[in-house]
């Protein structure tokens, strides 16, 4: 399904609808739904900053892996604006965390606490200086204001591999300690594959 909103193409794929329907039909735990909501708010933060900077994306695609904002390649964006766009998602998660903590001060609720923790984790994770994450983009564009493309790419590559290795090692430790939790190992493998498959930066 595709339609236009203010000149932006919005595409909602069948797999996205099927996945959301499947999650709802399972009566999934509230933390799963809150994670999906927090991830969508994160991407909305990027989109909001882009529109604020008069940088309209070509398409917003809702797919199985989440919301994919497809940039307009014909529009040049300064390093400063790239940094602001990269910060948009984590800042929304930070805002949700702060608002949740304010609510908790008056109304002690486990679900509100879970929502705050999910947004805090998403913000922290996305700010890691790793390729494909917001932190990687921020690091690259900060460096690009002072150094050339090749040096920026090398620094980002080395930093990415160091942090991915740390995540993998931590994942191994948690898996051994818990005997079942291998989520961080999967995340590290995904980041490692993305590192080699992505030519961006």
C-alpha positions as CSV (number, residue, x, y, z in Angstrom):
1,X,0.0,0.0,0.0
2,X,1.4,3.4,-1.0
3,X,0.1,7.0,-0.5
4,X,1.5,10.5,-0.3
5,X,1.5,12.8,2.8
6,X,2.8,16.4,2.1
7,X,4.7,15.2,-0.9
8,X,6.4,12.3,0.9
9,X,5.7,8.8,-0.4
10,X,4.6,6.5,2.4
11,X,4.8,2.7,1.7
12,X,3.4,0.1,4.1
13,X,4.6,-3.3,3.1
14,X,2.6,-6.5,3.5
15,X,5.3,-8.0,5.8
16,X,5.1,-5.0,8.2
17,X,1.3,-5.4,8.5
18,X,1.6,-9.2,8.8
19,X,4.3,-8.9,11.5
20,X,2.3,-6.3,13.6
21,X,-0.9,-8.5,13.2
22,X,1.0,-11.6,14.2
23,X,2.4,-9.9,17.3
24,X,-1.0,-8.6,18.4
25,X,-2.7,-12.0,17.7
26,X,-0.1,-13.7,20.0
27,X,-1.1,-11.4,22.9
28,X,2.6,-10.6,23.0
29,X,4.0,-9.3,26.3
30,X,3.6,-5.5,26.7
31,X,7.4,-5.0,26.6
32,X,7.5,-6.4,23.0
33,X,4.9,-3.9,21.9
34,X,6.6,-1.1,23.8
35,X,9.9,-2.0,22.1
36,X,8.2,-1.7,18.7
37,X,6.6,1.6,19.7
38,X,9.9,3.0,21.0
39,X,11.7,2.0,17.8
40,X,9.1,3.7,15.7
41,X,9.3,6.8,17.8
42,X,13.1,6.7,17.3
43,X,12.7,6.8,13.5
44,X,10.0,9.5,13.8
45,X,12.6,11.6,15.6
46,X,14.9,11.4,12.6
47,X,12.1,12.2,10.3
48,X,11.0,15.2,12.4
49,X,14.5,16.7,12.3
50,X,14.8,16.1,8.5
51,X,11.5,18.0,7.9
52,X,12.6,20.8,10.3
53,X,15.7,21.2,8.3
54,X,13.7,21.4,5.1
55,X,15.2,18.1,4.0
56,X,12.2,16.1,2.7
57,X,12.9,12.4,2.3
58,X,12.0,10.6,-0.9
59,X,10.1,7.8,0.8
60,X,9.2,6.4,4.2
61,X,8.9,2.7,4.0
62,X,7.3,0.5,6.8
63,X,8.9,-2.9,6.4
64,X,9.6,-6.0,8.5
65,X,12.7,-4.6,10.0
66,X,11.0,-1.3,11.0
67,X,10.8,2.1,9.4
68,X,13.2,2.8,6.6
69,X,13.6,6.5,5.7
70,X,14.9,6.7,2.1
71,X,16.9,9.9,1.6
72,X,16.5,12.2,-1.4
73,X,20.0,11.8,-3.0
74,X,19.7,15.0,-5.0
75,X,19.6,17.1,-1.8
76,X,23.0,18.0,-0.3
77,X,23.1,18.0,3.5
78,X,25.9,19.7,5.5
79,X,27.8,17.8,8.2
80,X,26.1,19.8,10.9
81,X,22.7,18.9,9.6
82,X,23.7,15.3,9.3
83,X,24.7,15.3,12.9
84,X,21.4,16.9,13.9
85,X,19.4,14.3,11.9
86,X,21.4,11.4,13.6
87,X,20.7,12.9,17.0
88,X,16.9,13.1,16.3
89,X,16.2,9.5,17.1
90,X,18.2,9.2,20.3
91,X,16.8,12.5,21.5
92,X,13.2,11.2,21.2
93,X,14.2,8.1,23.2
94,X,15.8,10.4,25.8
95,X,12.6,12.5,25.9
96,X,10.4,9.4,26.4
97,X,12.8,8.3,29.2
98,X,12.5,11.6,31.0
99,X,8.7,11.8,30.6
100,X,8.4,8.2,31.9
101,X,10.5,9.1,35.0
102,X,8.3,12.1,35.6
103,X,5.2,9.9,35.5
104,X,6.9,7.4,37.8
105,X,7.4,10.1,40.4
106,X,3.7,10.4,40.7
107,X,2.5,7.0,39.6
108,X,4.6,4.0,40.3
109,X,3.8,1.5,37.5
110,X,5.9,-1.4,36.3
111,X,4.9,-0.8,32.6
112,X,6.0,2.8,32.7
113,X,9.3,1.8,34.2
114,X,9.8,-0.8,31.5
115,X,9.0,1.8,28.8
116,X,11.6,4.1,30.4
117,X,14.2,1.4,30.4
118,X,13.5,0.3,26.8
119,X,13.9,3.9,25.6
120,X,17.1,4.4,27.7
121,X,18.6,1.2,26.2
122,X,17.6,2.2,22.6
123,X,19.1,5.7,23.1
124,X,22.4,4.3,24.5
125,X,22.7,1.5,22.0
126,X,22.1,3.8,19.0
127,X,24.7,6.3,20.2
128,X,27.5,3.7,20.1
129,X,30.1,4.9,17.5
130,X,29.4,2.0,15.2
131,X,28.7,1.9,11.5
132,X,24.9,1.8,10.7
133,X,24.1,3.3,14.2
134,X,23.4,6.9,14.9
135,X,26.6,7.2,16.9
136,X,28.6,6.1,13.9
137,X,27.1,8.8,11.8
138,X,27.7,11.4,14.4
139,X,31.3,10.4,14.8
140,X,31.9,10.4,11.0
141,X,30.3,13.8,10.4
142,X,32.1,15.3,13.4
143,X,35.4,14.1,12.0
144,X,34.5,15.2,8.5
145,X,34.5,18.9,9.6
146,X,38.2,18.6,10.2
147,X,39.6,15.7,8.2
148,X,39.3,14.1,4.8
149,X,37.0,11.3,3.8
150,X,39.6,8.5,3.9
151,X,40.8,9.3,7.4
152,X,37.2,9.6,8.7
153,X,36.3,6.2,7.2
154,X,39.3,4.5,8.7
155,X,38.6,5.9,12.2
156,X,35.0,4.9,12.0
157,X,35.9,1.4,10.7
158,X,38.4,0.8,13.5
159,X,36.0,2.2,16.2
160,X,33.2,0.1,14.8
161,X,35.2,-3.2,15.0
162,X,36.3,-2.4,18.5
163,X,32.8,-1.8,19.8
164,X,31.3,-4.8,17.9
165,X,34.0,-7.0,19.4
166,X,33.2,-5.6,22.9
167,X,29.5,-6.3,22.4
168,X,30.2,-9.8,21.2
169,X,32.5,-10.5,24.1
170,X,29.9,-9.2,26.6
171,X,27.3,-11.3,24.8
172,X,29.4,-14.4,25.3
173,X,29.8,-13.6,29.0
174,X,26.1,-13.1,29.5
175,X,25.3,-16.3,27.6
176,X,27.7,-18.3,29.7
177,X,26.4,-16.7,32.9
178,X,22.7,-17.1,32.1
179,X,22.9,-20.3,30.0
180,X,20.2,-19.0,27.6
181,X,20.4,-15.3,26.8
182,X,22.2,-14.9,23.5
183,X,20.5,-11.7,22.3
184,X,23.7,-9.6,22.4
185,X,25.6,-12.2,20.4
186,X,22.9,-11.9,17.7
187,X,23.1,-8.1,17.8
188,X,26.9,-8.3,17.4
189,X,26.7,-10.7,14.5
190,X,24.1,-8.4,12.8
191,X,26.3,-5.4,13.3
192,X,29.3,-7.3,12.0
193,X,27.4,-8.4,8.8
194,X,26.2,-4.8,8.3
195,X,29.7,-3.5,8.7
196,X,30.9,-5.5,5.7
197,X,27.8,-5.2,3.6
198,X,27.4,-1.4,3.9
199,X,29.5,1.0,1.8
200,X,28.1,4.1,3.5
201,X,30.7,6.5,4.9
